[in-house]
């Protein structure tokens, strides 16, 4: 499950949420884990891909 990093504009905290691709594509912003606000913005983050040795 991919991890998405968000920044809360109200409490100025960064937090990570694990969402399925379907949940993320719905566009509903997550709730801040610190203050409960929905005033959050997605941050750019790096992605890691793990593949088998066969690929």
Secondary structure as GFF3:
##gff-version 3
##sequence-region A 1 55
A	DSSP	beta_strand	2	8	.	.	.	ID=ss1
A	DSSP	beta_strand	14	19	.	.	.	ID=ss2
A	DSSP	alpha_helix	21	25	.	.	.	ID=ss3
A	DSSP	beta_strand	40	42	.	.	.	ID=ss4
###
